[in-house]
């Protein structure tokens, strides 16, 4: 009697613990969807600006991307150069989150000039060679080996590639400086070095300096004045929108750029 009762309990237990096969036409639950990729932006205050009445293009550009397909994360910070974004640990924080399938847009240059060893200690060596200079900060006494602008850009590129992400280099947005009816370009320094670095590292390059300069010239000085929140560097929200649109224009012009597939069809705002 006990044996039959035990056998019945065992059969009942097995029937409850082993689910029946799914009926035909009634599929099993789908696996959890893959997380969206992230577009990280790194740069200076022309990319991310928290001053009242001003805005960087990095905040404005999110409107051009489909939020259901990709997350736009702006990690740029005002006053940073290609050197200090690395030495202050800002890049390490991005790397900690970077995963295969992500993207990195990088734009530096506005803060890369000046003294190498003053209080801000943000200047890089000119060019994109391998030369270095050991400096001692005049205020903190910290000793640091300073590299070229191109070296720091290569560092961001190689680190991003190592994480399985896609780096894209941008030349810096131009300042509102007119000369003979034209906007002054950085084609002999930082825009040039950015282009050369991208070519050497075999990554995509958007000549934002040239694209934005052409748009400013089409608008003319009076209309361009209204796009700036200070003398010649930082834009208003409208100016940021124009610069963001210029970034998108440059991305769409690239050949086989995977980031383009995440743009909102037909444009942005």
C-alpha positions in Angstrom: 0.0 0.0 0.0 2.8 2.4 1.0 4.8 1.4 -2.1 1.9 2.3 -4.4 1.3 5.5 -2.6 5.0 6.5 -2.8 5.0 5.7 -6.5 1.9 7.9 -7.1 3.6 10.8 -5.3 6.7 10.4 -7.4 4.8 10.4 -10.7 2.9 13.5 -9.6 6.1 15.3 -8.6 7.7 14.5 -12.0 4.7 15.8 -13.9 4.9 19.1 -12.0 8.7 19.6 -12.3 9.0 18.8 -16.0 6.9 21.1 -18.1 5.1 19.8 -21.2 6.5 20.6 -24.6 5.1 23.9 -26.1 2.1 23.3 -28.2 2.5 23.8 -32.0 1.9 27.4 -32.9 2.6 28.5 -29.3 6.3 29.3 -29.2 8.5 29.5 -26.1 9.1 32.9 -24.5 11.7 35.0 -26.5 15.2 35.6 -25.0 15.8 39.1 -23.4 16.6 41.7 -26.1 20.2 42.8 -26.5 21.0 46.1 -24.8 21.2 49.2 -27.1 24.6 50.5 -28.2 25.8 53.8 -26.7 27.2 56.8 -28.6 29.8 58.4 -26.3 30.8 62.0 -27.0 34.1 63.3 -25.7 35.5 66.8 -26.0 35.4 70.3 -24.5 32.8 73.0 -23.8 31.9 73.4 -27.5 30.5 69.8 -27.1 29.0 70.1 -23.6 28.3 73.5 -22.0 26.5 74.1 -18.8 26.7 78.0 -18.9 23.3 79.6 -18.9 22.2 80.7 -22.4 24.9 78.5 -24.0 24.8 74.9 -25.3 27.3 72.5 -26.9 26.4 70.5 -30.0 26.8 67.3 -28.1 23.6 67.9 -26.2 21.7 69.1 -29.2 22.7 66.1 -31.4 20.7 63.6 -29.4 17.5 64.7 -31.3 18.9 63.4 -34.5 19.3 59.8 -33.2 16.5 57.2 -32.6 16.4 56.8 -28.9 14.8 53.4 -29.2 17.9 52.1 -31.0 20.8 54.0 -29.4 21.7 55.9 -26.3 23.6 59.2 -26.7 25.9 60.0 -23.7 27.7 63.3 -23.6 30.9 63.0 -21.5 32.6 66.1 -22.8 33.6 68.7 -20.2 34.4 72.4 -20.5 38.1 73.4 -20.4 39.4 70.0 -21.3 42.0 69.3 -23.9 43.1 66.1 -25.6 45.7 65.9 -22.8 43.6 66.7 -19.7 40.6 64.5 -20.7 43.1 61.7 -20.3 45.2 62.8 -17.4 42.1 63.7 -15.2 40.7 60.2 -15.6 37.7 61.3 -17.6 38.6 58.8 -20.4 39.0 56.0 -17.9 35.4 56.5 -16.8 34.2 56.2 -20.4 36.4 53.1 -21.0 34.8 51.4 -17.9 31.4 51.6 -19.7 32.5 51.1 -23.3 31.3 47.8 -24.8 31.5 46.1 -28.3 29.1 47.8 -30.7 29.4 51.3 -29.1 30.6 54.4 -30.8 32.9 57.3 -29.7 32.8 60.8 -31.3 35.8 62.8 -30.3 36.5 66.5 -30.8 39.4 68.3 -29.2 41.7 71.3 -30.0 40.2 74.4 -28.5 42.2 74.0 -25.2 45.3 72.3 -26.5 47.3 75.5 -27.0 49.2 77.6 -24.4 51.7 76.8 -21.7 52.5 73.2 -20.9 53.2 73.7 -17.2 50.9 76.5 -15.9 48.0 76.0 -13.3 45.7 74.5 -15.9 48.4 72.3 -17.4 46.3 71.4 -20.4 48.3 72.2 -23.5 49.6 69.4 -25.7 52.6 69.4 -28.0 51.8 70.5 -31.5 51.4 68.0 -34.3 50.9 64.3 -34.2 54.3 62.9 -33.8 55.9 60.7 -31.1 57.9 63.5 -29.4 57.5 64.1 -25.7 58.5 66.7 -23.1 58.8 66.2 -19.4 57.4 69.2 -17.5 57.0 70.2 -13.9 53.8 72.0 -13.0 54.6 75.5 -11.7 51.8 75.3 -9.1 51.4 71.7 -8.0 55.0 70.6 -8.7 53.7 67.5 -10.5 56.0 66.0 -13.1 54.3 64.9 -16.3 55.4 63.6 -19.7 53.4 65.6 -22.2 52.7 64.1 -25.7 51.5 65.6 -29.0 47.8 66.3 -29.8 47.9 63.5 -32.3 49.3 61.0 -29.7 46.4 61.6 -27.3 43.9 61.3 -30.2 45.5 58.0 -31.2 45.2 56.8 -27.5 41.5 57.4 -27.6 41.2 55.6 -30.9 43.2 52.6 -30.0 41.5 52.2 -26.6 38.1 52.4 -28.2 39.0 49.8 -30.9 40.3 47.5 -28.2 36.9 47.6 -26.5 35.2 46.7 -29.8 33.8 50.2 -30.2 33.9 52.4 -33.3 35.8 55.7 -32.9 35.1 58.6 -35.2 37.3 61.7 -35.2 36.0 65.2 -35.7 37.9 68.4 -36.3 37.1 71.2 -33.9 34.2 73.5 -34.6 35.4 76.9 -35.8 35.4 80.1 -33.7 33.5 83.1 -34.9 36.5 84.9 -36.3 36.1 86.5 -39.7 38.9 87.4 -42.0 38.3 89.0 -45.4 34.7 87.8 -45.3 35.6 84.2 -44.5 35.6 82.2 -41.2 39.1 81.4 -40.0 39.8 77.7 -40.3 42.1 75.5 -38.3 43.3 73.8 -41.5 46.9 74.4 -40.7 46.9 73.0 -37.2 44.3 71.1 -35.2 41.9 70.3 -38.0 44.8 69.1 -40.1 46.3 67.0 -37.3 42.9 65.5 -36.5 42.5 64.5 -40.2 46.1 63.0 -40.4 45.5 61.0 -37.2 42.3 59.6 -38.4 43.9 58.6 -41.7 46.9 57.0 -40.0 44.6 55.0 -37.7 42.2 54.1 -40.5 39.1 55.5 -38.8 36.4 57.8 -40.1 36.9 61.5 -40.0 34.4 64.4 -40.2 35.8 67.8 -41.0 33.5 69.7 -38.8 35.7 72.7 -38.9 35.1 73.1 -42.6 31.5 72.1 -42.7 30.5 74.6 -40.0 32.6 77.4 -41.5 30.8 77.0 -44.8 27.4 77.3 -43.1 28.5 80.4 -41.2 29.7 82.0 -44.4 26.4 81.2 -46.1 24.5 82.8 -43.2 26.7 85.9 -43.0 28.1 87.8 -39.9 24.8 89.3 -38.7 22.9 85.9 -38.5 26.0 84.1 -37.1 26.3 86.7 -34.3 23.0 85.5 -33.0 24.3 81.9 -32.7 26.9 82.8 -30.1 26.5 83.2 -26.4 29.9 84.9 -25.9 32.5 86.7 -28.0 33.5 83.9 -30.5 33.6 80.4 -29.1 30.5 79.2 -27.3 27.1 78.8 -29.0 23.5 79.5 -28.0 21.1 76.6 -28.3 20.4 77.6 -31.9 24.1 77.7 -32.6 24.5 74.3 -31.0 21.6 73.0 -33.2 23.4 74.2 -36.4 26.7 72.6 -35.3 24.9 69.3 -34.4 23.2 69.3 -37.8 26.7 69.8 -39.3 28.0 66.7 -37.5 25.1 64.7 -38.9 25.8 66.1 -42.3 29.4 64.9 -42.0 28.4 61.5 -40.8 25.9 60.9 -43.6 28.7 61.8 -46.1 30.9 59.0 -44.8 31.2 55.8 -46.8 29.6 52.8 -45.0 29.4 54.5 -41.6 27.4 52.1 -39.3 26.4 55.0 -37.0 24.2 56.5 -39.7 21.8 53.6 -39.4 20.8 54.9 -35.9 19.9 58.4 -37.2 16.2 59.4 -37.3 15.0 58.9 -40.9 14.6 62.1 -42.9 16.6 64.3 -40.5 16.2 65.7 -37.0 14.3 68.5 -35.3 
